[in-house]
Amino acid sequence: MRLLVGLGNPGNAYAQTRHNIGMWTLERAAARWSIRLARHGPAHRGYGRLGSELIELAGTLDWMNLSGPPLKGLLREFKLTAEDLIVIHDDLDLDLGRLRIKQAGGHGGHNGIKSVIEALGTPQFVRVKIGIGRPAPGQNSADYVLEQFTRDEVVVLEPCLERAVDALECLIHRGAAVAMNQFNVRERAEEGEQPD
């Protein structure tokens, strides 16, 4: 069994903000896999199967900075370890719409991931990072992540969300090494390389 967690803040006031892109991705995955998400306290949870794999989806467990303890509780509930966990979250250091899969590592300044690492006592879990871009010069990062995406940004994100669900499927069926090799790539134009 795998536990997939989309980080975010609870409540309608935060549902469309940049910090909740992990929950957006989880909702997109649930829709594709025909898994119904239901409210359990601040969390939205659903259980189903992807091929032969049993999966539990959970999103917006608590306030972003307090995500760790309820996530630890879920792992205990399902008798899972950190190695069975995939966390989906926003990333300021990736351009808008960029996708990056990471196995273990530090929190990179992300308070939700920091809370998870502290609660679990280990960084040994997979993260699927969705780029939300950097704030404008002089703008506070904490304010930026709690703003709603613009209409133009949502257009950019649409294909990224689909690709993120593709990445989750690859992670579940083929493992982190294959998924990182397939999805942690840039188009050559993004790298600034000249075509042959």
C-alpha positions in Angstrom: 0.0 0.0 0.0 1.1 3.6 -0.7 0.0 6.7 1.0 -0.1 9.9 -1.2 -0.4 13.2 0.6 -1.1 16.5 -1.0 0.0 19.4 1.3 -2.0 22.6 1.7 -4.1 24.7 4.1 -7.7 23.8 4.9 -10.7 25.9 4.1 -12.2 27.6 1.1 -10.2 30.8 1.7 -7.0 28.9 0.8 -8.2 26.3 -1.7 -7.1 28.2 -4.8 -3.8 29.5 -3.4 -0.3 28.6 -4.6 0.5 26.7 -1.3 -2.4 24.3 -2.1 -1.1 23.0 -5.5 -0.3 19.7 -3.7 -4.0 19.3 -3.0 -4.9 20.3 -6.5 -2.7 17.5 -7.8 -4.2 15.0 -5.4 -7.7 15.9 -6.5 -6.7 15.5 -10.2 -5.3 12.0 -9.4 -8.4 11.0 -7.5 -10.6 12.1 -10.4 -8.5 10.1 -12.9 -8.4 7.0 -10.7 -12.1 7.2 -9.8 -11.3 7.6 -6.1 -13.8 9.6 -4.0 -12.3 12.0 -1.6 -14.4 12.6 1.6 -13.9 15.0 4.5 -12.3 13.6 7.7 -11.8 16.6 9.9 -9.5 19.1 8.0 -8.3 16.3 5.7 -9.8 14.9 2.5 -9.2 11.2 2.2 -10.0 8.4 -0.2 -9.0 4.8 -0.7 -8.7 2.8 -3.9 -6.6 0.8 -6.2 -4.3 1.7 -9.0 -3.8 -1.5 -11.0 -2.7 -4.0 -8.5 -1.5 -1.4 -5.9 -3.7 -0.3 -3.0 -3.5 3.5 -2.4 -4.7 5.9 0.2 -5.0 9.6 -0.7 -5.0 12.3 1.9 -4.8 16.1 1.5 -4.8 19.3 3.6 -4.3 17.3 6.8 -4.0 20.5 8.9 -2.4 23.9 8.5 0.7 23.6 6.3 3.2 24.2 9.1 1.5 21.5 11.2 1.3 18.8 8.5 3.7 16.4 10.2 1.8 15.0 13.2 -1.4 14.1 11.4 0.6 12.5 8.6 2.5 10.4 11.1 -0.8 9.4 12.5 -1.9 8.2 9.1 1.2 6.1 8.6 0.6 4.5 12.0 -3.1 3.9 11.1 -2.2 2.0 8.0 0.9 0.4 9.4 3.1 2.0 6.8 6.6 3.5 6.9 8.1 6.7 5.5 9.2 4.6 2.5 5.6 4.0 1.6 4.9 7.8 1.5 4.7 10.2 -1.4 4.2 13.9 -0.5 3.1 16.4 -3.2 3.8 20.0 -2.5 4.5 23.5 -4.0 8.1 24.7 -4.6 9.2 28.3 -4.8 12.6 27.4 -6.4 11.0 25.8 -9.5 9.6 27.8 -12.4 5.9 27.8 -12.6 4.7 24.5 -13.9 8.0 22.7 -13.6 7.9 19.2 -12.0 10.6 17.5 -9.9 10.6 14.2 -8.0 13.0 13.9 -5.1 13.9 10.9 -3.0 14.7 12.1 0.6 16.8 15.2 1.3 16.2 18.4 3.4 13.1 20.6 3.6 14.5 23.4 1.4 12.8 26.0 3.5 9.3 24.5 3.0 7.6 24.6 6.3 5.2 21.7 5.5 8.0 19.4 4.6 10.0 20.6 7.6 7.0 19.6 9.8 6.8 16.2 8.1 10.5 15.5 8.6 10.4 16.5 12.2 7.3 14.4 13.0 8.6 11.3 11.2 12.2 11.6 12.4 13.4 10.9 8.9 13.6 12.6 5.5 13.4 9.2 3.7 10.2 9.7 1.7 9.5 10.7 -1.9 8.4 14.2 -2.8 6.7 15.4 -5.9 7.4 19.1 -6.2 5.3 21.5 -8.4 6.9 24.7 -9.3 5.0 27.9 -8.4 7.8 30.4 -9.3 9.4 33.1 -7.2 7.6 36.2 -5.8 8.4 39.6 -7.4 11.4 41.4 -6.0 10.5 42.9 -2.6 7.4 40.7 -2.1 7.3 38.5 1.0 7.4 34.8 0.2 4.9 34.0 2.9 2.4 36.4 1.3 3.1 35.1 -2.2 2.3 31.4 -1.4 -1.0 32.4 0.1 -2.1 34.3 -3.0 -4.4 32.8 -5.6 -2.9 31.9 -9.0 -3.7 34.3 -11.8 -5.8 33.1 -14.7 -2.7 33.0 -17.0 -0.9 30.9 -14.4 -3.7 28.4 -14.2 -3.5 27.9 -17.9 0.2 27.1 -17.5 -0.5 24.7 -14.6 -3.1 22.6 -16.3 -0.8 20.4 -18.3 1.6 20.3 -15.4 -1.1 18.8 -13.1 -1.8 16.1 -15.7 2.0 15.4 -15.9 2.2 15.2 -12.1 -0.5 12.5 -12.0 1.5 10.7 -14.7 4.5 10.9 -12.5 2.6 9.5 -9.5 1.5 6.6 -11.6 5.1 6.0 -12.6 6.3 6.2 -9.0 3.7 3.7 -7.8 4.2 1.2 -10.6 7.9 1.6 -11.5 9.6 3.2 -8.5 11.4 6.5 -7.7 14.5 5.9 -9.8 12.6 5.3 -13.0 10.2 8.2 -12.3 13.0 10.7 -11.6 14.8 9.7 -14.8 11.6 10.1 -16.8 10.1 13.3 -15.2 13.1 15.3 -13.9 14.0 16.6 -17.3 13.9 19.9 -19.0 13.1 20.6 -22.6 16.3 21.5 -24.5 14.9 24.9 -25.2 14.6 25.5 -21.4 18.2 24.6 -21.0 19.2 27.1 -23.6 20.8 24.5 -25.9 20.8 25.0 -29.6 19.0 22.4 -31.7 21.2 20.1 -33.8 
